[in-house]
Amino acid sequence: MNTASDLIVVERVIPERVGAKDLEIVMADLQMMVMNGGVERTESEFRELLLDSGFRVASVTTTGTPVS
């Protein structure tokens, strides 16, 4: 990539607070951790991760599906 490139990330963006009623999110996070060694992330966690990698988040667009 060069400085003129754009990066599009299509991922599940979980709420900042996840409660017991969010079983689908909890199960997806657990599956991600067990199967891939990863985690589901909140918008602020994505912003921090991308900023640390030299990117800037221009926007987050909800899609009406689990991914944004």
N, C-alpha and C positions, 0 to 999 in steps of 0.2 A: 504494500500500500504506500501511496505517497500522501503528502499533506492535502491534496485536493480530493482524496478518496472519501467516500461515505461508507459507513458500516451500518447494516441493518440487522438488528437482533430481534428474533422472534422467539419469545420465551414466556413462560407463565410468570406473572408478577403477582406475588402474594401480598395480602394486606399487611400493614405494619403490626397489627395485633391479630393473632389467630387464636380463636377460642375452641372449646369443645364442640361447638356446632359446626365447625369447619372441618369435619372429618375427611372430606375428599382432599383438602389441602394437606392435612396432617399425614394422610396415607401416601400422597404423592411425594411429600418431603422424605418420608421414611423409605419409600421405594428408591428414590434418587440416592439417598445416603447408602443404602445396603447394596444396590446393584452397581452404582457408578462412582461411589465415593464423593458425590456432590451434594448440593443442597438447593432447595428452592429459595429464591431471593425476593426481597421487597424492592420497591422502586429506589429507595435510598441506598440499599446495598448494591443495586446495579449501577447507580450513579457513581458511587465510591469505587467500585471495581473498574468501571470504564475510565474514570478520571485517573486512577492510579496507572492505567495502561496507556494514557496519553490521548484519550478520546473525550469528547464533550457530548452529553446527551442533549439533543435538540428538542425531542418530544417523546412522549409515551402515548400511544394510541390504543385505546381499548377496541376490541373487535367483536364483542358479544360471544366470544368463545373463551376457553381457559387461557389463551395466549394473547399477549399485547405486542 
